[in-house]
Amino acid sequence: MNKILSDKVINRLTLYHSILTDYIEKKIEYISSPQIAELLHVDNTQVRKDIALLGYKGKCKVGYKAYDLKVLIEETLKFKTVKTAFIVGAGNLGMALAKYDNFEAYGFNISALFDNSPEKIGQKINEKEVFNLKELPRLAEKFGAKIAILTVPRAYAQEVTEFLIKSGIQYIWNFTPCVLNVPSEIQIWNENLIGNFLQFTVNHSVNDN
Amino acid sequence: MNKILSDKVINRLTLYHSILTDYIEKKIEYISSPQIAELLHVDNTQVRKDIALLGYKGKCKVGYKAYDLKVLIEETLKFKTVKTAFIVGAGNLGMALAKYDNFEAYGFNISALFDNSPEKIGQKINEKEVFNLKELPRLAEKFGAKIAILTVPRAYAQEVTEFLIKSGIQYIWNFTPCVLNVPSEIQIWNENLIGNFLQFTVNHSVNDN
C-alpha cells in the first residue's frame, strides 16, 4: 500500500478508527458502513469508498469485522511505526498534549518536554520529564527525535524554531498562531486550530442572531 | 460574498491572515504572493488564486496592501461576527484554549468555562469564570451561547454531549478523541488532532529510521 492517500481520507480513516475502538470495547463484532456514516453525518457511499481504498470488502448485510478493519487502518496509517517526538513549550497546551494518552496508540512516542522556565524544568508530566530547552540538541540526538510539537508562546515561536532546526529537528507540528519562516527542506504542519473551526462556522453561518 | 469557500481555502486564508498580522506589526506596507507562498511552502499560483477569490487584485511588482488584504479576509471569514462559545471541561486543554487570546480576533467570545470538579469551579482563567456544569443550561440561555468547545475526558464525552444538546447547544467543537453520537441537526466539528498530524506523517514517511 504505497499510494498517497488524500488528507481528507486519512482524517476520515482516523475517525473510523475511533468508532471501531468504541465498538470493540463494547464487544460488538461487526460494523456496517451506514452505522459509520450516521455517526459522522457523512454519506454512506463515502465510507464505502474510503474502506474500498484499503482493499477491504465487507460481508453483505453484516458489514465489516470491526477488529480486522481497525487493524487494516492501523497498518495503512502506520500506527506501529514509532515516531519519536518532543513537546517544546510546557505551558497548558504542551501539558495537555503530554497527557493525551492516545498519541501512543498512533505510534507517537512523546519522549520529553522542553521549557526554559526554572519552575517547570525537572517536573514530570505523565511520566515524561520537562528538560531545559538548552538540552534539546543533545537529547534529540540521543533519542533520535526528528519531530517537535511546538507549543511555545507566539513571541518565541520563530526563535525557538530556528533553534530546533539547528538541533536536527526536521518536522514541526506548529500549534502556535504564527506562520514560521523555515527552509524548504523542513516540514511544517500548521495546526491552525482556529482556521479549522472557521471552516465550520463560516459555512454554517454560526452567529449570535 | 455568499459563495461557499472550500475548507482548504478557508484554512489557507487564516494562515495568510497570520502572515499579514506579522507584516503589519513590522510596519511593512505591501506583501507579494511569492512572499506568502514561500512562507507557507505552497505554490505562488495557489496564493494568487485564493486572493482572487476575494475579488482583490494586487498592484503589479508591488503586491497587495497588507492592511487591505487583512481586512478583506476578516470580512470574508466573518471575524467581526461575534460567536459566543463555552469551554466545557477545564482541564489542561480547556485552560490552554481559554488562555488563547487569538480567539477574540476571530470573533469567538469565550464567555465561560464549565467543569464538575469542586476545586475548579469558581476559578478564573484569563478573566473567564469556571462554572458548575449544572449551570450551563441557564447560562447558555443568558449569554445566547450556541457553541461548545468540548474538552472533557473521553469517558464523559458522550454523556456531556447529550447534556449540552438538551441545554440548547447546537454546534460542538469536539476535541475529545471520541466520535459523538448526535442528532443530525446538531453540528459537530471533530478536531481530531492526531488525524490532522497523521496526514502529514503518513505522506512524508516520518519514522525513526
Interface residues (C-beta under 8 A of the other chain):
Chain A: I4 L5 D7 I10 N11 L13 T14 L15 S18 I19 D22 L39 L40 H41 L77 K78 T81 V82 K83 T84 G91 N92 L93 M95 A96 K99 Y100 N102 F103 Y106 F108 G144 K146 I147 Y171 W173 P177 C178 V179 L180 N181 S184 Q187 I188 W189 N190 E191 N192 L193 I194 G195 N196 F197 L198 Q199 F200 T201 V202 N203 H204 V206 N207 D208
Chain B: I4 L5 D7 I10 N11 L13 T14 L15 S18 I19 D22 L39 L40 H41 T76 L77 K78 T81 V82 K83 T84 G91 N92 L93 M95 A96 K99 Y100 N102 F103 Y106 F108 G144 K146 I147 Y171 W173 P177 C178 V179 L180 N181 S184 Q187 I188 W189 N190 E191 N192 L193 I194 G195 N196 F197 L198 Q199 F200 T201 V202 N203 H204 V206 N207 D208
